[in-house]
Amino acid sequence: MEESDQSTLMLLSSWEGGWQSINGNPDVYIFQEYDREYYLLAYSYDKEYERGNFACYRIETEENVCYIRLGMNHSELSEEKYPHTLHITGWGSYLRA
C-alpha cells in the first residue's frame, strides 16, 4: 500500500463517529463497513411532518482527496484548522458530536 493511501485511511479512521452540523444541514455519521469501505450516513429531521430521513454515501478517495457523490456532483470532505471540525463542500462545517 502506498504511503498516500495509508495516510488517507488514517485520516478516514480519525473521522469515524458522529458529526453535528453548524449550519443546520443534516447531521452525519462516518463509519467503516464490513467491506472495509468508509461511508457517510446523513440524518435530517423534518419537524413539520415529524419524520426523519436517512441517506448513505460511500466515501471515495482520489489523489488524497476524500469526497462523496451527490448525483453528478462531488462534495469534498476536509479537515478544518480547528480541532474536531470537518468541512463538507456544499453542506458546511461540522463539529464532532
C-alpha positions in Angstrom: 0.0 0.0 0.0 1.3 3.4 -0.9 2.1 6.0 1.8 -0.6 8.3 0.5 -3.2 5.5 0.6 -2.1 4.8 4.2 -2.4 8.4 5.3 -5.9 8.7 3.7 -7.0 5.6 5.6 -5.7 7.0 8.8 -7.5 10.3 8.1 -10.8 8.5 7.4 -10.4 6.4 10.6 -9.9 9.6 12.6 -13.2 10.9 11.2 -15.2 7.9 12.4 -18.2 8.8 14.6 -20.9 11.4 14.8 -20.8 15.0 13.5 -23.2 17.8 14.1 -23.8 20.5 11.5 -23.1 24.1 12.5 -25.2 25.4 9.6 -28.4 23.4 10.2 -27.7 20.8 7.4 -28.1 17.1 8.0 -26.1 15.6 10.8 -23.7 12.9 9.7 -22.1 9.7 11.0 -19.0 8.3 9.4 -18.3 4.6 9.7 -16.3 1.7 8.2 -18.4 -1.2 6.9 -17.5 -4.9 6.7 -16.3 -4.4 3.2 -13.5 -2.1 4.6 -15.0 0.9 2.8 -16.0 4.1 4.6 -19.5 5.5 4.4 -21.2 8.8 5.4 -24.7 8.4 6.8 -26.7 11.7 6.7 -29.7 12.2 9.0 -32.2 15.0 8.9 -35.5 15.5 10.8 -38.5 17.4 9.5 -40.3 18.9 12.5 -43.3 19.9 10.4 -44.0 16.3 9.3 -42.3 14.7 12.3 -40.3 12.4 10.0 -36.7 11.5 9.8 -34.7 11.0 6.6 -31.5 8.9 6.1 -29.1 8.9 3.2 -25.9 6.8 2.9 -23.0 7.7 0.7 -19.7 5.8 0.1 -16.7 8.0 0.8 -14.4 7.8 -2.2 -10.8 8.8 -2.4 -8.7 10.1 -5.3 -5.2 11.6 -5.0 -5.5 12.2 -1.2 -9.0 13.8 -1.6 -12.0 12.3 0.1 -15.4 13.0 -1.3 -19.0 11.7 -1.7 -21.0 11.7 -4.9 -24.3 13.6 -4.9 -25.7 12.8 -8.3 -23.3 14.3 -10.8 -21.6 16.5 -8.2 -18.8 15.7 -5.7 -18.8 17.1 -2.2 -15.3 17.1 -0.8 -14.6 16.2 2.9 -11.7 18.1 4.5 -10.4 18.9 7.9 -10.7 22.5 9.1 -7.9 24.3 11.0 -9.7 23.9 14.4 -9.6 20.6 16.2 -12.6 18.3 15.9 -14.1 20.1 12.9 -14.9 18.8 9.5 -16.0 20.6 6.3 -18.2 19.1 3.6 -18.4 21.1 0.4 -21.9 22.4 -0.1 -23.0 21.3 3.4 -20.8 23.4 5.6 -18.9 22.9 8.8 -19.4 20.1 11.3 -18.4 19.6 15.0 -17.7 16.2 16.5 -20.8 15.0 18.4 
